Amino acid sequence: MRFLSRLVARHPWPVVACWVLLALLSAYPASLAPRALSANPGALNDAESTRVTTLLREEFGETDTNTALLVTRLHPPLTTPEGRATHDRFVRGLEEVPGVTRVLPGGAQGAVPTVSPDGTLALTVAQIPLQEGATETLARVRAYADRAEREAGAGRLDVRVTGGQAIADDFTEFAEGDTKRSEFAALPLTGLVLLLVFGALVATGLPLVIGVLSITVAMAGVYGLTRVTEVSTFAQSVVTLLGLGAGIDYALLMVNRFREELARDGNSRAAAARTVLTAGRSVLFSGLTVAIAMAALILPPIAFVRSMGLGGVLAVLLTVLASVTALPALLALLGERVNSPRLLRLTWSQNAAASGAWTAFARRVTARPWLAVILSTLFLLVLALPARDMRTGYAGAWGLTAGVESRDALADVRDLGSGGLLSQFEVVLDLHGRRYGPEDRVRFQKVVGDLRALPGVRTVVSPFLTPADLAGGTVTGLGADSLGALSLLTRRSFSDDRTLLRVTVIPETYLRADQIDPFETRLRATLAASGFPFLVGGAPIGEREFSRAITDAFPTAVLTVFAATFVLLMLAFRSLLVPLKSIVMNALTVGAAYGVVTLVVQGGFLAAPLGIPQDVGVLDSSLPLLLFAVLFGLSMDYEIFLLSRVQEEVLRGHPNDEAVVLAVGRTARIITSAAVIMFIVFCAFIAGRVVANKSIGLGLAVAVALDATLVRLVLVPAFLKIAGRWNWWLPGWLDRLLPKVRVEHQEPRAPGRARGVEGGSG
């Protein structure tokens, strides 16, 4: 830190110039990043669903498994000659769209209904590339649908597109739009709060500059990641949340400290150096804890989730670096001008001295510490109770709000009774290397019959489909022509060497994540009774495996973060009890946030006023781990702000109880101001169209409100009062082994350490 303090004090212009150059170089790649992100939930290389997909491609020659479902609303209806002509023209034009490999128009009702009874709704299936060119082909399909609507005339034809690719592309588009709107909505409100805190325009602008600077450079880094791996759409939300939230948080602390130091002797460069040595230490240490928490996202064996962790770590490290270099360099150059122009004079927020009101509040809390601890803990536990019923999974289209095309179109598909086309289970039966012969037909036919008899099954695509089954014309890619359909059935049902058999089970409706397990259990029980070795794949299995991989990694991630945080806090505060207390109280905050999000998103409580659909059914599978990482990391900001001040007062020789009161009096103002800013940033995400983003914003907003008020200003001071001198106990042998680290906001004015701080009796 001394090197950085000398650097920004002696060479502020070169430091600022380097950051300006870096920002200019980052601007273009940062602008490209959002479109390079992906909403694909990913796949696991060794997972059963991945093996099934590989077998279908290599052994069955299946290449066109990506489908776009187009729901056409016709007036007059399809049952009239005019309506039929309009629909036929639309289908013929769709066949000419580049990238579309096959079009299967709706016909009479069959195994999978494709036309509503009144003929106003018809379902058309367009097969598109599975990976390369899928997004581009879908964009051309949507452009054609818009053109067909205009050519048909007002009110005669309405086309909506859904399907796995459409849902993923809508996630990407709306996640990007949500993030941009959140930034634009949060920045002016954040600026207003900063103006109330600082009263001066220049001081107000500096935290915003640092936040935008760190986001720009971090997004350029995210774009670099997209060149080597698939990066999650939510990585942009993580970068924005951390860049604005933590960046403004750190800048608020640094600017406030600089103004305090500048008032001592008026020397701006010396004040900037002291700011780095004092507040900069807390920023560096706090950022390190956030980075460790975000690194928990790197543990699951899924590139999609790891990219969010890498993006989060990158955003935090760049935010810290900008806060301890670019910001103090700017402050050194500005000097007294940081207080210009003075627009507001509000002593309650802009006074650097201890707050009398918060000091008095702390004395009341510490006067009845047991009552404060018990009531606060009970309140947090009550909020956490709904999390016991949390269900996670891939929400699919239901993870978007009403009004998004792929979601609304899926609702139409569901009403037609064809929703199961997006929840198909692919089953591969193994003949142990023996070619399929006449003796296998009876067994194969029995398995298919047993599968068709299962509750919730619409149909099973197999060589034993009847003409009535084929009448619908869209059963997983089969045309209405019976000879062509039978030929295609033979090709799709037997591997090239006829040693593997394939059937496709289509449920009656689109399965939400919480409906997959019961259906799969019945399916596997039937297959196990058949005597055939089997593999089960398809979109529902892939989604469930993805969710379980994240869930299975959650305990390891939590324990890793707990252990690393414990060690860091033990190093910083020379204590065993303080890090243990911090972990428990942060866990209470995270649990309360889980409970509120579960109650709202999954339970529907207050969902409508927040614009959250009440049929989502599950939380996104990455949400618990993502919320834990961000919440646990950011809550350490306030923890370190407060504890470092308590330790400072102890080092000055104050008794533990008085040190707690004085620390709250000096930090409560900065903590509450920072919390208001972060609350605004997080709430801005609730107004989006992607439910996962709304859930993240809701959870973070609830957590920061609880953490900066109930936990940090009531629960923590009360606990520190109860623990007394044990707060700073560390065995002497351990104290001698640990390296010396200091994170106090101010350098001690009295030499040495107060009794009980250096270590225990050992």
Secondary structure, 3 states (H helix, E strand, C coil): CHHHHHHHHHCHHHHHHHHHHHHHHHHHHHHHHHHHCECCCCCCCCCHHHHHHHHHHHCCCCCCCEEEEEEEEECCCCCCHHHHHHHHHHHHHHHCCCCCCEEECCCCCCCCCCECCCCCEEEEEEEECCCCCHHHHHHHHHHHHHHHHHHHCCCCEEEEEECHHHHHHHHHHHHHHHHHHHHHHHHHHHHHHHHHHHCEHHHHHHHHHHHHHHHHHHHHHHHHHHCCCCCECHHHHHHHHHHHHHHHHHHHHHHHHHHHHHHHHCCHHHHHHHHHHCHHHHHHHHHHHHHHHHHHHHCCCCHHHHHHHHHHHHHHHHHHHHHHHHHHHHHHHHHHHHHCCECCCCHHHHCCCCCHHHHHHHHHHHHCHHHHHHHHHHHHHHHHHHHHHCCEECCHHHHECCCCHHHHHHHHHHHHCCHHHHCCEEEEEECCCCCCCHHHHHHHHHHHHHHHCCCCEEEEECCCCCHHHHCCCCCCCCCCCHHHHHHHHHHHHECCCCCEEEEEEEECCCCCHHHHHHHHHHHHHHHHHHCCCEEEEEHHHHHHHHHHHHHHHHHHHHHHHHHHHHHHHHHHHCCCHHHHHHHHHHHHHHHHHHHHHHHHHHCCCCCCCCCCCCCCCCEECCHHHHHHHHHHHHHHHHHHHHHHHHHHHHHCCCCHHHHHHHHHHHHHHHHHHHHHHHHHHHHHHHHCCEHHHHHHHHHHHHHHHHHHHHHHHHHHHHHHHHHHHHHHCCCHHHHHHCCCCCCCCCCCCCCCCCCCCCCCCC
